[in-house]
């Protein structure tokens, strides 16, 4: 009886996650976002999605990554509830692994996006330094907070009084984020292999 309840809750969490994903996709198309279906999904999902906007670490410049965290939390809930439905008990290892998986998915996604955008921005700076458009303005608004922190860190480490040139700052930031992404991937892979050897 109890296991069937948790199975139902797991299904509800999974379906709600899918509905929230549809809601997020509809925000990319204003005509659909304000349709009857879009407004219904907004009333259903926005109270939950908006709750995660309070976390400042989900924003980089104008970009808001809180929906990823919201969907990840639903993924954790689905995984834990499914585990309880299957085994009839709560496994702290499953809960910890689910939380760890969501955190890593969120961090790895942001780092990967940063690597891609930094690489694109660096190539553009090399081949078309004096051209500009609204797209590059928007991209710079997204990247500049990260570039500023990384270049500021290296300026502090090397005791520089003069700021790095923009291209150098771009390259330093790209290499730093890429190295961090690779190092964390190896670390997470190692931890994952350790977890898989433990009894559930």
TORFILO-762942 format. One record per atom (N, C-alpha, C, O): residue number from 0; atom name; z, x, y; residue in one letter. Coordinates in pm, whole numbers, plus 50000, padded with zeros to 5 digits. Atoms other than C-alpha are relative to their C-alpha. Example, Ala and Ser with C-alpha at 12.3 -4.5 7.8 and 13.67 -1.06 7.14 Angstrom:
R   vexmar   sekol       w       u       v   mise
R        0       N   50000   50089   49881      A
R        0      CA   50780   51230   49550      A
R        0       C   50000   50090   50120      A
R        0       O   50066   50194   50118      A
R        1       N   49994   49918   49881      S
R        1      CA   50714   51367   49894      S
R        1       C   50073   49923   50109      S
R        1       O   50090   49974   50220      S
***
This chain:
R   vexmar   sekol       w       u       v   mise
R        0       N   50000   50083   49879      X
R        0      CA   50000   50000   50000      X
R        0       C   50000   50087   50126      X
R        0       O   49918   50068   50216      X
R        1       N   49991   49913   49882      X
R        1      CA   50103   50269   50248      X
R        1       C   49875   50086   50014      X
R        1       O   49826   50108   50124      X
R        2       N   50119   49916   49995      X
R        2      CA   49807   50486   50152      X
R        2       C   49880   49922   50052      X
R        2       O   49797   49977   50125      X
R        3       N   50111   50082   49951      X
R        3      CA   49566   50199   50216      X
R        3       C   50011   49979   50151      X
R        3       O   49909   49970   50220      X
R        4       N   49980   50014   49855      X
R        4      CA   49719   50155   50562      X
R        4       C   49950   50125   50072      X
R        4       O   49881   50116   50174      X
R        5       N   50045   49875   49938      X
R        5      CA   49660   50521   50643      X
R        5       C   49849   50017   49988      X
R        5       O   49785   50074   50077      X
R        6       N   50146   49995   50014      X
R        6      CA   49306   50496   50508      X
R        6       C   49934   49914   50107      X
R        6       O   49833   49953   50167      X
R        7       N   50053   50088   49896      X
R        7      CA   49244   50203   50743      X
R        7       C   50012   50064   50137      X
R        7       O   49918   50059   50217      X
R        8       N   49980   49932   49871      X
R        8      CA   49391   50395   51036      X
R        8       C   49902   50115   50017      X
R        8       O   49851   50138   50126      X
R        9       N   50097   49891   49995      X
R        9      CA   49171   50692   50950      X
R        9       C   49861   49948   50034      X
R        9       O   49788   50009   50112      X
R       10       N   50131   50061   49972      X
R       10      CA   48865   50467   50952      X
R       10       C   49991   49954   50144      X
R       10       O   49888   49974   50210      X
R       11       N   49997   50046   49860      X
R       11      CA   48966   50315   51286      X
R       11       C   49983   50118   50095      X
R       11       O   49906   50110   50191      X
R       12       N   50010   49881   49915      X
R       12      CA   49011   50662   51440      X
R       12       C   49859   50056   49997      X
R       12       O   49807   50099   50099      X
R       13       N   50136   49947   50014      X
R       13      CA   48672   50772   51305      X
R       13       C   49900   49913   50075      X
R       13       O   49811   49965   50143      X
R       14       N   50091   50091   49930      X
R       14      CA   48494   50462   51438      X
R       14       C   50019   50010   50151      X
R       14       O   49922   50012   50227      X
R       15       N   49974   49988   49856      X
R       15      CA   48665   50491   51777      X
R       15       C   49943   50130   50055      X
R       15       O   49894   50133   50168      X
R       16       N   50059   49872   49959      X
R       16      CA   48556   50855   51794      X
R       16       C   49850   49986   50020      X
R       16       O   49795   50039   50117      X
R       17       N   50145   50022   49988      X
R       17      CA   48195   50748   51736      X
R       17       C   49969   49916   50124      X
R       17       O   49872   49944   50195      X
R       18       N   50021   50084   49882      X
R       18      CA   48224   50477   52004      X
R       18       C   50017   50082   50128      X
R       18       O   49940   50067   50222      X
R       19       N   49978   49914   49883      X
R       19      CA   48365   50731   52252      X
R       19       C   49883   50096   50020      X
R       19       O   49843   50124   50133      X
R       20       N   50116   49912   49990      X
R       20      CA   48077   50965   52172      X
R       20       C   49881   49927   50062      X
R       20       O   49811   49983   50146      X
R       21       N   50107   50081   49941      X
R       21      CA   47829   50688   52251      X
R       21       C   50026   49979   50148      X
R       21       O   49934   49987   50229      X
R       22       N   49963   50020   49859      X
R       22      CA   48016   50620   52576      X
R       22       C   49968   50125   50082      X
R       22       O   49915   50116   50193      X
R       23       N   50027   49874   49930      X
R       23      CA   47991   50988   52674      X
R       23       C   49851   50021   50019      X
R       23       O   49807   50062   50126      X
R       24       N   50146   49984   49991      X
R       24      CA   47618   50998   52598      X
R       24       C   49942   49906   50104      X
R       24       O   49850   49943   50177      X
R       25       N   50051   50097   49904      X
R       25      CA   47561   50684   52806      X
R       25       C   50023   50043   50144      X
R       25       O   49949   50003   50233      X
R       26       N   49975   49954   49863      X
R       26      CA   47712   50855   53112      X
R       26       C   49890   50093   50048      X
R       26       O   49878   50117   50169      X
R       27       N   50111   49914   49961      X
R       27      CA   47410   51086   53109      X
R       27       C   49880   49919   50048      X
R       27       O   49787   49974   50107      X
R       28       N   50110   50088   49958      X
R       28      CA   47182   50787   53174      X
R       28       C   50058   49887   50082      X
R       28       O   50104   49788   50026      X
R       29       N   49935   50100   49914      X
R       29      CA   47305   50586   53476      X
R       29       C   49956   49857   49974      X
R       29       O   50037   49765   49981      X
R       30       N   50048   50136   50024      X
R       30      CA   47084   50288   53395      X
R       30       C   50070   49936   49880      X
R       30       O   50098   49817   49879      X
R       31       N   49931   50050   50119      X
R       31      CA   47251   50256   53055      X
R       31       C   50151   49993   50022      X
R       31       O   50219   49905   49968      X
R       32       N   49856   49997   49977      X
R       32      CA   47598   50346   53179      X
R       32       C   50050   49872   50064      X
R       32       O   50159   49825   50032      X
R       33       N   49957   50119   49928      X
R       33      CA   47611   50040   53405      X
R       33       C   49941   49872   49942      X
R       33       O   49945   49767   50006      X
R       34       N   50045   50120   50070      X
R       34      CA   47452   49802   53157      X
R       34       C   50121   49925   49945      X
R       34       O   50234   49973   49954      X
R       35       N   49890   50079   50056      X
R       35      CA   47658   49530   52989      X
R       35       C   50071   50077   49888      X
R       35       O   50194   50076   49880      X
R       36       N   49942   49921   50109      X
R       36      CA   47709   49750   52683      X
R       36       C   50077   50119   50055      X
R       36       O   50187   50150   50009      X
R       37       N   49934   49885   49939      X
R       37      CA   47793   50051   52900      X
R       37       C   50133   49964   50062      X
R       37       O   50230   50039   50048      X
R       38       N   49874   50043   49936      X
R       38      CA   48057   49858   53095      X
R       38       C   50104   49963   49895      X
R       38       O   50223   49990   49912      X
R       39       N   49907   50035   50107      X
R       39      CA   48209   49725   52773      X
R       39       C   50060   50126   49937      X
R       39       O   50181   50133   49914      X
R       40       N   49952   49876   50058      X
R       40      CA   48232   50075   52625      X
R       40       C   50092   50075   50097      X
R       40       O   50187   50141   50056      X
R       41       N   49915   49936   49899      X
R       41      CA   48380   50202   52953      X
R       41       C   50141   49940   49997      X
R       41       O   50240   50013   50001      X
R       42       N   49868   50065   50006      X
R       42      CA   48661   49945   52936      X
R       42       C   50075   50039   49873      X
R       42       O   50197   50049   49871      X
R       43       N   49939   49968   50128      X
R       43      CA   48721   50037   52574      X
R       43       C   50045   50146   49991      X
R       43       O   50153   50176   49939      X
R       44       N   49978   49857   50023      X
R       44      CA   48705   50417   52592      X
R       44       C   50059   50076   50119      X
R       44       O   50133   50172   50099      X
R       45       N   49961   49920   49883      X
R       45      CA   48772   50530   52950      X
R       45       C   50151   50021   50014      X
R       45       O   50192   50131   50053      X
R       46       N   49856   49972   49990      X
R       46      CA   49152   50481   52944      X
R       46       C   50042   50118   49912      X
R       46       O   50125   50199   49951      X
R       47       N   49969   49887   50089      X
R       47      CA   49166   50720   52649      X
R       47       C   49938   50129   50050      X
R       47       O   50005   50232   50058      X
R       48       N   50070   49879   49956      X
R       48      CA   48905   50967   52778      X
R       48       C   50059   50053   50130      X
R       48       O   50074   50175   50146      X
R       49       N   49948   49956   49870      X
R       49      CA   49050   50974   53130      X
R       49       C   50136   50067   49989      X
R       49       O   50173   50148   50075      X
R       50       N   49868   49940   50017      X
R       50      CA   49393   51069   52998      X
R       50       C   49991   50151   49987      X
R       50       O   50082   50223   50029      X
R       51       N   50016   49856   50023      X
R       51      CA   49259   51414   52905      X
R       51       C   49952   50074   50125      X
R       51       O   49950   50197   50126      X
R       52       N   50047   49935   49878      X
R       52      CA   49124   51481   53255      X
R       52       C   50114   50064   50080      X
R       52       O   50089   50140   50173      X
R       53       N   49885   49942   49929      X
R       53      CA   49475   51572   53370      X
R       53       C   50016   50148   49971      X
R       53       O   50085   50219   50045      X
R       54       N   49983   49860   50040      X
R       54      CA   49447   51908   53194      X
R       54       C   49898   50087   50074      X
R       54       O   49778   50078   50050      X
R       55       N   50089   49920   49914      X
R       55      CA   49306   52159   53443      X
R       55       C   49920   50102   49920      X
R       55       O   49811   50141   49964      X
R       56       N   50072   49898   50076      X
R       56      CA   49204   52407   53171      X
R       56       C   49870   49946   49940      X
R       56       O   49788   50023   49890      X
R       57       N   50124   50057   50052      X
R       57      CA   48930   52164   53063      X
R       57       C   49889   49999   50104      X
R       57       O   49778   49953   50076      X
R       58       N   50101   49998   49894      X
R       58      CA   48746   52217   53393      X
R       58       C   49968   50144   50040      X
R       58       O   50057   50226   50059      X
R       59       N   50048   49872   49946      X
R       59      CA   48538   52515   53499      X
R       59       C   49905   49965   50114      X
R       59       O   49795   49915   50090      X
R       60       N   50081   50041   49886      X
R       60      CA   48403   52467   53849      X
R       60       C   49985   49848   49999      X
R       60       O   50085   49777   49983      X
R       61       N   50021   50145   50001      X
R       61      CA   48244   52120   53863      X
R       61       C   49987   49941   49860      X
R       61       O   49981   49819   49846      X
R       62       N   50021   50047   50137      X
R       62      CA   48207   52097   53483      X
R       62       C   50131   49953   49938      X
R       62       O   50233   50022   49946      X
R       63       N   49882   50058   50063      X
R       63      CA   48452   51875   53295      X
R       63       C   49979   49995   49849      X
R       63       O   49891   49924   49799      X
R       64       N   50013   49994   50146      X
R       64      CA   48500   51952   52925      X
R       64       C   50109   49918   49930      X
R       64       O   50127   49930   49809      X
R       65       N   49892   50078   50061      X
R       65      CA   48787   51708   52869      X
R       65       C   49952   49905   49890      X
R       65       O   50027   49881   49796      X
R       66       N   50045   50085   50112      X
R       66      CA   48571   51473   52655      X
R       66       C   49998   50072   49866      X
R       66       O   50021   50011   49762      X
R       67       N   50000   49923   50125      X
R       67      CA   48541   51753   52398      X
R       67       C   50140   50002   49940      X
R       67       O   50158   49986   49820      X
R       68       N   49861   49999   50046      X
R       68      CA   48919   51776   52379      X
R       68       C   50041   49863   49949      X
R       68       O   50113   49851   49850      X
R       69       N   49968   50137   50043      X
R       69      CA   48946   51398   52353      X
R       69       C   49943   49971   49862      X
R       69       O   50011   49915   49776      X
R       70       N   50063   50022   50131      X
R       70      CA   48700   51384   52063      X
R       70       C   50066   50087   49894      X
R       70       O   50082   50045   49779      X
R       71       N   49932   49911   50094      X
R       71      CA   48872   51681   51900      X
R       71       C   50133   49944   49955      X
R       71       O   50170   49956   49838      X
R       72       N   49872   50060   50034      X
R       72      CA   49206   51502   51913      X
R       72       C   49981   49886   49900      X
R       72       O   50060   49870   49807      X
R       73       N   50031   50107   50096      X
R       73      CA   49052   51202   51738      X
R       73       C   49962   50058   49864      X
R       73       O   49994   50001   49760      X
R       74       N   50036   49933   50124      X
R       74      CA   48911   51441   51480      X
R       74       C   50125   50044   49923      X
R       74       O   50132   50030   49801      X
R       75       N   49872   49962   50062      X
R       75      CA   49262   51576   51415      X
R       75       C   50067   49878   49938      X
R       75       O   50114   49882   49824      X
R       76       N   49937   50122   50050      X
R       76      CA   49396   51223   51379      X
R       76       C   49932   49950   49873      X
R       76       O   49998   49912   49777      X
R       77       N   50075   50045   50118      X
R       77      CA   49119   51130   51135      X
R       77       C   50030   50088   49879      X
R       77       O   50050   50038   49768      X
R       78       N   49977   49907   50110      X
R       78      CA   49174   51444   50926      X
R       78       C   50140   49983   49942      X
R       78       O   50158   49980   49820      X
R       79       N   49861   50014   50046      X
R       79      CA   49553   51402   50909      X
R       79       C   50020   49867   49928      X
R       79       O   50082   49863   49821      X
R       80       N   49985   50132   50063      X
R       80      CA   49536   51030   50832      X
R       80       C   49929   49993   49866      X
R       80       O   49978   49931   49772      X
R       81       N   50073   49997   50127      X
R       81      CA   49275   51089   50562      X
R       81       C   50077   50078   49895      X
R       81       O   50080   50040   49778      X
R       82       N   49920   49920   50093      X
R       82      CA   49496   51357   50407      X
R       82       C   50118   49920   49947      X
R       82       O   50150   49926   49828      X
R       83       N   49887   50082   50043      X
R       83      CA   49793   51120   50399      X
R       83       C   49953   49890   49905      X
R       83       O   50018   49861   49805      X
R       84       N   50054   50106   50086      X
R       84      CA   49576   50844   50251      X
R       84       C   49965   50053   49861      X
R       84       O   49979   49981   49762      X
R       85       N   50041   49942   50129      X
R       85      CA   49455   51080   49976      X
R       85       C   50117   50050   49918      X
R       85       O   50117   50037   49796      X
R       86       N   49890   49936   50074      X
R       86      CA   49783   51251   49887      X
R       86       C   50130   49920   50003      X
R       86       O   50219   49941   49920      X
R       87       N   49877   50078   49989      X
R       87      CA   50046   51002   49997      X
R       87       C   50113   50073   50069      X
R       87       O   50227   50025   50070      X
R       88       N   49896   49925   49930      X
R       88      CA   50234   51265   50195      X
R       88       C   49939   50076   50118      X
R       88       O   49818   50097   50126      X
R       89       N   50044   49924   49884      X
R       89      CA   50216   51457   50520      X
R       89       C   50008   50149   49968      X
R       89       O   50113   50200   49927      X
R       90       N   50003   49855   50022      X
R       90      CA   50110   51819   50485      X
R       90       C   50001   50071   50135      X
R       90       O   49907   50057   50214      X
R       91       N   49992   49926   49874      X
R       91      CA   50224   52038   50772      X
R       91       C   49887   50101   50011      X
R       91       O   49839   50130   50121      X
R       92       N   50110   49904   49998      X
R       92      CA   49957   52288   50672      X
R       92       C   49871   49933   50045      X
R       92       O   49794   49990   50122      X
R       93       N   50120   50074   49959      X
R       93      CA   49684   52024   50709      X
R       93       C   50006   49968   50149      X
R       93       O   49906   49982   50219      X
R       94       N   49985   50031   49857      X
R       94      CA   49822   51919   51049      X
R       94       C   49976   50124   50085      X
R       94       O   49903   50119   50183      X
R       95       N   50016   49876   49924      X
R       95      CA   49845   52279   51171      X
R       95       C   49855   50047   49998      X
R       95       O   49802   50091   50100      X
R       96       N   50139   49956   50011      X
R       96      CA   49498   52361   51041      X
R       96       C   49908   49912   50083      X
R       96       O   49815   49962   50147      X
R       97       N   50082   50091   49921      X
R       97      CA   49349   52051   51203      X
R       97       C   50012   50029   50149      X
R       97       O   49912   50032   50220      X
R       98       N   49979   49967   49859      X
R       98      CA   49505   52136   51539      X
R       98       C   49933   50132   50036      X
R       98       O   49868   50145   50139      X
R       99       N   50061   49870   49978      X
R       99      CA   49393   52496   51510      X
R       99       C   49848   49989   50006      X
R       99       O   49783   50053   50089      X
R      100       N   50145   50017   50005      X
R      100      CA   49040   52387   51422      X
R      100       C   49947   49938   50128      X
R      100       O   49843   49979   50179      X
R      101       N   50044   50065   49876      X
R      101      CA   49016   52161   51726      X
R      101       C   50008   50096   50118      X
R      101       O   49916   50103   50199      X
R      102       N   49984   49903   49889      X
R      102      CA   49150   52427   51963      X
R      102       C   49889   50104   49995      X
R      102       O   49830   50138   50098      X
R      103       N   50104   49899   50012      X
R      103      CA   48908   52684   51827      X
R      103       C   49862   49943   50031      X
R      103       O   49781   50010   50096      X
R      104       N   50129   50062   49970      X
R      104      CA   48614   52443   51844      X
R      104       C   49981   49985   50150      X
R      104       O   49872   50009   50203      X
R      105       N   50007   50017   49855      X
R      105      CA   48695   52372   52208      X
R      105       C   49977   50134   50069      X
R      105       O   49890   50146   50156      X
R      106       N   50011   49868   49938      X
R      106      CA   48739   52739   52301      X
R      106       C   49865   50064   49969      X
R      106       O   49801   50119   50059      X
R      107       N   50126   49935   50038      X
R      107      CA   48435   52861   52107      X
R      107       C   49881   49933   50068      X
R      107       O   49784   50000   50103      X
R      108       N   50109   50070   49932      X
R      108      CA   48214   52592   52262      X
R      108       C   49989   50047   50145      X
R      108       O   49879   50077   50192      X
R      109       N   50003   49957   49860      X
R      109      CA   48313   52690   52616      X
R      109       C   49952   50144   50012      X
R      109       O   49871   50176   50099      X
R      110       N   50042   49860   49996      X
R      110      CA   48272   53062   52545      X
R      110       C   49851   50013   49971      X
R      110       O   49782   50093   50036      X
R      111       N   50142   49994   50033      X
R      111      CA   47930   53004   52388      X
R      111       C   49915   49951   50117      X
R      111       O   49812   50010   50148      X
R      112       N   50072   50051   49883      X
R      112      CA   47816   52795   52685      X
R      112       C   49999   50104   50112      X
R      112       O   49897   50125   50177      X
R      113       N   49992   49897   49897      X
R      113      CA   47937   53067   52922      X
R      113       C   49905   50115   49971      X
R      113       O   49836   50164   50061      X
R      114       N   50089   49890   50037      X
R      114      CA   47749   53337   52731      X
R      114       C   49854   49963   50027      X
R      114       O   49780   50042   50084      X
R      115       N   50139   50044   49980      X
R      115      CA   47425   53136   52739      X
R      115       C   49967   49993   50148      X
R      115       O   49863   50044   50191      X
R      116       N   50028   50017   49857      X
R      116      CA   47450   53048   53108      X
R      116       C   50006   50132   50076      X
R      116       O   49926   50155   50167      X
R      117       N   49992   49869   49935      X
R      117      CA   47557   53398   53213      X
R      117       C   49875   50082   49969      X
R      117       O   49823   50152   50057      X
R      118       N   50122   49928   50037      X
R      118      CA   47263   53545   53022      X
R      118       C   49880   49947   50079      X
R      118       O   49800   50025   50131      X
R      119       N   50109   50060   49924      X
R      119      CA   47021   53300   53185      X
R      119       C   50008   50041   50147      X
R      119       O   49906   50074   50209      X
R      120       N   49983   49965   49858      X
R      120      CA   47167   53374   53529      X
R      120       C   49967   50146   50025      X
R      120       O   49908   50180   50127      X
R      121       N   50029   49857   49986      X
R      121      CA   47143   53750   53476      X
R      121       C   49850   50026   49994      X
R      121       O   49796   50103   50074      X
R      122       N   50145   49983   50011      X
R      122      CA   46779   53729   53365      X
R      122       C   49932   49951   50127      X
R      122       O   49841   50016   50179      X
R      123       N   50059   50052   49877      X
R      123      CA   46696   53513   53665      X
R      123       C   50024   50095   50117      X
R      123       O   49935   50114   50201      X
R      124       N   49969   49906   49892      X
R      124      CA   46869   53760   53896      X
R      124       C   49912   50125   49991      X
R      124       O   49878   50185   50093      X
R      125       N   50083   49880   50018      X
R      125      CA   46662   54043   53747      X
R      125       C   49853   49974   50033      X
R      125       O   49787   50062   50089      X
R      126       N   50144   50025   49984      X
R      126      CA   46321   53874   53763      X
R      126       C   49965   49925   50128      X
R      126       O   49851   49931   50174      X
R      127       N   50032   50080   49883      X
R      127      CA   46351   53648   54065      X
R      127       C   50120   49995   50094      X
R      127       O   50178   49890   50119      X
R      128       N   49875   49984   49927      X
R      128      CA   46630   53775   54280      X
R      128       C   50008   49915   50127      X
R      128       O   50115   49866   50163      X
R      129       N   49996   50065   49869      X
R      129      CA   46530   53607   54605      X
R      129       C   49961   49853   49995      X
R      129       O   49965   49784   50097      X
R      130       N   50030   50142   50012      X
R      130      CA   46423   53269   54471      X
R      130       C   50128   49921   49976      X
R      130       O   50225   49974   49922      X
R      131       N   49880   50081   50020      X
R      131      CA   46670   52982   54467      X
R      131       C   49960   49853   49997      X
R      131       O   49857   49815   50052      X
R      132       N   50026   50143   50010      X
R      132      CA   46686   52611   54390      X
R      132       C   50133   49929   49975      X
R      132       O   50233   49995   49947      X
R      133       N   49875   50073   50025      X
R      133      CA   46946   52334   54350      X
R      133       C   50059   50027   49862      X
R      133       O   50181   50025   49845      X
R      134       N   49948   49972   50134      X
R      134      CA   46971   52414   53978      X
R      134       C   50087   50125   49999      X
R      134       O   50195   50126   49940      X
R      135       N   49924   49875   49999      X
R      135      CA   47086   52770   54046      X
R      135       C   50127   49987   50084      X
R      135       O   50228   50052   50055      X
R      136       N   49879   50028   49923      X
R      136      CA   47329   52645   54309      X
R      136       C   50106   49935   49912      X
R      136       O   50224   49973   49915      X
R      137       N   49908   50068   50091      X
R      137      CA   47484   52413   54051      X
R      137       C   50053   50096   49893      X
R      137       O   50171   50093   49858      X
R      138       N   49957   49905   50103      X
R      138      CA   47490   52689   53789      X
R      138       C   50100   50101   50057      X
R      138       O   50197   50137   49990      X
R      139       N   49907   49906   49937      X
R      139      CA   47659   52929   54031      X
R      139       C   50137   49937   50025      X
R      139       O   50240   50003   50012      X
R      140       N   49873   50069   49981      X
R      140      CA   47924   52670   54110      X
R      140       C   50080   49996   49870      X
R      140       O   50203   50000   49871      X
R      141       N   49936   50000   50130      X
R      141      CA   47997   52657   53739      X
R      141       C   50049   50139   49960      X
R      141       O   50159   50154   49907      X
R      142       N   49970   49865   50047      X
R      142      CA   47993   53033   53679      X
R      142       C   50091   50080   50092      X
R      142       O   50168   50164   50046      X
R      143       N   49930   49914   49904      X
R      143      CA   48147   53173   53997      X
R      143       C   50151   50011   49978      X
R      143       O   50206   50120   49994      X
R      144       N   49856   49982   50026      X
R      144      CA   48513   53093   53912      X
R      144       C   50029   50100   49889      X
R      144       O   50125   50176   49897      X
R      145       N   49982   49906   50111      X
R      145      CA   48477   53286   53586      X
R      145       C   49963   50141   50043      X
R      145       O   50036   50237   50015      X
R      146       N   50045   49868   49953      X
R      146      CA   48281   53572   53744      X
R      146       C   50103   50061   50094      X
R      146       O   50131   50180   50087      X
R      147       N   49901   49951   49904      X
R      147      CA   48539   53599   54021      X
R      147       C   50124   50054   49930      X
R      147       O   50178   50158   49968      X
R      148       N   49880   49955   50072      X
R      148      CA   48829   53627   53776      X
R      148       C   49975   50129   49922      X
R      148       O   50057   50220   49924      X
R      149       N   50031   49881   50080      X
R      149      CA   48659   53881   53551      X
R      149       C   49979   50122   50089      X
R      149       O   50034   50228   50063      X
R      150       N   50024   49886   49911      X
R      150      CA   48533   54101   53834      X
R      150       C   50128   50040   50073      X
R      150       O   50149   50159   50099      X
R      151       N   49872   49968   49938      X
R      151      CA   48873   54076   54002      X
R      151       C   50090   50079   49906      X
R      151       O   50161   50169   49949      X
R      152       N   49922   49927   50099      X
R      152      CA   49037   54194   53681      X
R      152       C   49954   50145   49991      X
R      152       O   50036   50237   49991      X
R      153       N   50051   49863   50011      X
R      153      CA   48808   54497   53654      X
R      153       C   50022   50078   50130      X
R      153       O   50045   50199   50126      X
R      154       N   49970   49933   49874      X
R      154      CA   48854   54574   54023      X
R      154       C   50144   50048   50001      X
R      154       O   50173   50157   50051      X
R      155       N   49858   49962   50007      X
R      155      CA   49230   54579   53963      X
R      155       C   50019   50117   49904      X
R      155       O   50092   50212   49934      X
R      156       N   49985   49894   50101      X
R      156      CA   49198   54794   53649      X
R      156       C   49952   50134   50053      X
R      156       O   50016   50237   50031      X
R      157       N   50058   49875   49951      X
R      157      CA   48978   55051   53821      X
R      157       C   50039   50030   50145      X
R      157       O   49987   50123   50206      X
R      158       N   49947   49978   49865      X
R      158      CA   49163   55023   54155      X
R      158       C   49888   50009   50104      X
R      158       O   49890   50095   50192      X
R      159       N   50110   50003   49904      X
R      159      CA   48845   54938   54344      X
R      159       C   50042   49921   50123      X
R      159       O   50103   49814   50113      X
R      160       N   49973   50073   49876      X
R      160      CA   48880   54840   54707      X
R      160       C   49878   49919   50042      X
R      160       O   49890   49820   50114      X
R      161       N   50124   50072   49969      X
R      161      CA   48516   54730   54735      X
R      161       C   49963   49912   49881      X
R      161       O   49977   49954   49766      X
R      162       N   50039   50088   50111      X
R      162      CA   48393   54433   54531      X
R      162       C   49874   50051   49930      X
R      162       O   49793   50122   49990      X
R      163       N   50122   49966   50073      X
R      163      CA   48130   54481   54262      X
R      163       C   49881   49924   50058      X
R      163       O   49896   49814   50112      X
R      164       N   50121   50074   49966      X
R      164      CA   47773   54391   54341      X
R      164       C   49986   49881   49905      X
R      164       O   50036   49885   49792      X
R      165       N   50007   50123   50078      X
R      165      CA   47683   54045   54213      X
R      165       C   49940   50023   49861      X
R      165       O   49989   49968   49763      X
R      166       N   50064   49976   50129      X
R      166      CA   47455   54173   53938      X
R      166       C   50094   50073   49905      X
R      166       O   50098   50044   49785      X
R      167       N   49902   49928   50082      X
R      167      CA   47723   54412   53814      X
R      167       C   50109   49904   49952      X
R      167       O   50151   49909   49837      X
R      168       N   49898   50100   50037      X
R      168      CA   47978   54129   53819      X
R      168       C   49948   49908   49890      X
R      168       O   50020   49874   49797      X
R      169       N   50062   50084   50103      X
R      169      CA   47737   53913   53618      X
R      169       C   50001   50070   49865      X
R      169       O   50040   50011   49763      X
R      170       N   50009   49925   50125      X
R      170      CA   47686   54184   53358      X
R      170       C   50139   50022   49939      X
R      170       O   50157   50006   49818      X
R      171       N   49864   49981   50050      X
R      171      CA   48058   54261   53331      X
R      171       C   50056   49872   49939      X
R      171       O   50120   49874   49834      X
R      172       N   49949   50128   50050      X
R      172      CA   48140   53894   53288      X
R      172       C   49933   49962   49869      X
R      172       O   49999   49916   49775      X
R      173       N   50073   50032   50123      X
R      173      CA   47868   53843   53027      X
R      173       C   50053   50082   49883      X
R      173       O   50079   50028   49776      X
R      174       N   49952   49913   50107      X
R      174      CA   47984   54143   52822      X
R      174       C   50143   49966   49959      X
R      174       O   50178   49970   49841      X
R      175       N   49860   50034   50029      X
R      175      CA   48350   54043   52852      X
R      175       C   50010   49872   49918      X
R      175       O   50082   49866   49818      X
R      176       N   49995   50129   50070      X
R      176      CA   48294   53683   52744      X
R      176       C   49940   50013   49860      X
R      176       O   49992   49956   49764      X
R      177       N   50062   49980   50131      X
R      177      CA   48062   53791   52462      X
R      177       C   50093   50074   49905      X
R      177       O   50107   50037   49788      X
R      178       N   49906   49924   50083      X
R      178      CA   48314   54047   52334      X
R      178       C   50118   49913   49958      X
R      178       O   50164   49920   49844      X
R      179       N   49889   50090   50032      X
R      179      CA   48591   53787   52352      X
R      179       C   49958   49898   49894      X
R      179       O   50034   49868   49802      X
R      180       N   50051   50098   50098      X
R      180      CA   48377   53535   52162      X
R      180       C   49990   50062   49861      X
R      180       O   50030   49999   49763      X
R      181       N   50016   49933   50130      X
R      181      CA   48299   53785   51884      X
R      181       C   50136   50034   49940      X
R      181       O   50159   50012   49821      X
R      182       N   49867   49961   50050      X
R      182      CA   48658   53912   51857      X
R      182       C   50077   49878   49949      X
R      182       O   50140   49884   49843      X
R      183       N   49930   50121   50043      X
R      183      CA   48800   53561   51837      X
R      183       C   49939   49942   49873      X
R      183       O   50010   49889   49789      X
R      184       N   50065   50050   50122      X
R      184      CA   48541   53464   51574      X
R      184       C   50050   50075   49878      X
R      184       O   50079   50014   49775      X
R      185       N   49948   49921   50112      X
R      185      CA   48653   53750   51351      X
R      185       C   50146   49964   49972      X
R      185       O   50186   49950   49856      X
R      186       N   49859   50035   50018      X
R      186      CA   49019   53665   51412      X
R      186       C   50019   49865   49935      X
R      186       O   50102   49849   49845      X
R      187       N   49990   50134   50057      X
R      187      CA   48971   53297   51336      X
R      187       C   49953   49999   49855      X
R      187       O   50013   49933   49770      X
R      188       N   50047   49991   50138      X
R      188      CA   48770   53379   51025      X
R      188       C   50104   50059   49907      X
R      188       O   50121   50014   49794      X
R      189       N   49895   49936   50080      X
R      189      CA   49050   53603   50901      X
R      189       C   50116   49902   49976      X
R      189       O   50165   49891   49864      X
R      190       N   49893   50097   50015      X
R      190      CA   49315   53338   50967      X
R      190       C   49960   49887   49906      X
R      190       O   50040   49838   49826      X
R      191       N   50050   50107   50087      X
R      191      CA   49099   53077   50796      X
R      191       C   50007   50042   49853      X
R      191       O   50046   49964   49767      X
R      192       N   49995   49951   50138      X
R      192      CA   49073   53293   50483      X
R      192       C   50144   50005   49949      X
R      192       O   50168   49981   49831      X
R      193       N   49859   50000   50040      X
R      193      CA   49453   53329   50481      X
R      193       C   50049   49859   49969      X
R      193       O   50120   49836   49872      X
R      194       N   49957   50139   50019      X
R      194      CA   49505   52954   50517      X
R      194       C   49947   49944   49869      X
R      194       O   50018   49871   49799      X
R      195       N   50063   50056   50120      X
R      195      CA   49265   52875   50233      X
R      195       C   50066   50050   49872      X
R      195       O   50049   49990   49766      X
R      196       N   49933   49948   50119      X
R      196      CA   49473   53087   49995      X
R      196       C   50139   49940   49981      X
R      196       O   50205   49964   49880      X
R      197       N   49866   50059   50008      X
R      197      CA   49790   52889   50068      X
R      197       C   49994   49863   49931      X
R      197       O   49895   49791   49947      X
R      198       N   49997   50133   50061      X
R      198      CA   49890   52582   49863      X
R      198       C   50020   49892   50106      X
R      198       O   50098   49909   50199      X
R      199       N   49988   50111   49907      X
R      199      CA   49851   52251   50046      X
R      199       C   50130   49925   49976      X
R      199       O   50158   49827   50045      X
***
